[in-house]
Amino acid sequence: ATLHTVDVHSKNNGEYGITIPAGFKGGAKRFEKEENMFPLMCSLHPWMLAFGNILPHPYFFVSEGQGRYLINDLPPGTYEIATWHEKLGQQIKTVTIAPEQQVVVVDFQYQVR
């Protein structure tokens, strides 16, 4: 029920802005190139901020309030798992999932600055 202007700050897919009028019922923008953690902001409401990821796979999760996450249906193999925090940065760990494994626990810890 409110007017918004979304400013997309993508390096790989271009920067642009779009106005979303009150009562807008939907639409889509297709991003063609992979990119991690680019900001989207509303220039009318400066407290509104989001980050987008364009990934070549469906394996991701936004952590819960206490930092827990679960990535389902990951096939056996060796992967790099990355976490990202807006102010504390990124961490990457390597994990191997064997064919018979149902659950693999990978913990990350961030130091509050």
N, C-alpha and C positions, 0 to 999 in steps of 0.2 A: 504493500500500500504506500510505498515511499519511492521517490525518484533516486536513482543511484547512477554514478558514472564509474565504470570499471576501467582502470588503467592497468594494462598488462605490460609488464616489464620483462619480456622474454628476449634473450640474446639469440637463440637459435631459430625462433619462429616469428621474430619481429615484435616491435613495440607498437601498441595501438591503444586507443580508448574507445569505449562504447557506452552509450547512454541507455539505461534501462528504465523506461517510464513506469510509474505506478500502475499496477494492474497487469504488468507484463506476464504472459502465460508460458513463456519458454522459448527456447531457441538453442542453437548449437554452433560451436566454433570448432573446426577440426584443426588440430595441430599436427603438422607433418613430421617434425624432427624431434628426436629424443632430447630431453632436457631435465635437469634436476633443480628443484627448489627455486623457482622464479616467483617474484612477488606479484600479487594482484591487489590493487588498492582502490578504494572509493574516494575520489577527490572531493566529494561533498561531505563525507563522513570520515575524517582522518583517523578515527580509532578502528576502522574496519580494515583488516589486513589478512590476506590468505597467501599460501604458497602452493604452487602447482608443480606437479611432476608429470612428465610425459615419458612413460616407460614402455619398453618393447615386450613386456611380460605382465601377467596378472598377479605377481607375487609381491604384495606390499601390505602394510598395515599401519594405521594411525594408532599410536599407543593410547591406552586407557589412562585415566587420571593418575593412577599410581605408577605409570610407566610400563605396565604389562603389555605384551603383544603376543599374537599367535598368527603364524603364516601357515595356512592349510594347504594340503595336497601338493607339496613340493616333491618332485620326483627325486629318486636317489641320485647322488652326485656330489660334487664339491662346488661350493658357492661362496661368494663374498656377501656378507650381510652388512648393510650400512645403516647407521642411525644418524639422525640429524636433529639438532636443536637450534632454534633461531638465534640464541645468544651464546650457546656453549659449543657450537660447532658440530663436526662430524666424526664418527668413529666407524672403523671397518674391521670386521673379523671374518676369518675363513672358517667354514664349517663343512664337514663331510657327512652326508646322510647315506647310511648303508641300506641295501634293499629291504632288510628285515626290520629296520628301525621305525617305530611309530612316532616317537617324540625325541627331539634333540633340544636341549636347553642351552641357550646362548645368552649370557648376561652382559650388560654394558653398565658402566658406572661413569657418571659425570661429576666433576667437582664444581660446586657452585662458587663462582668468582666473587 
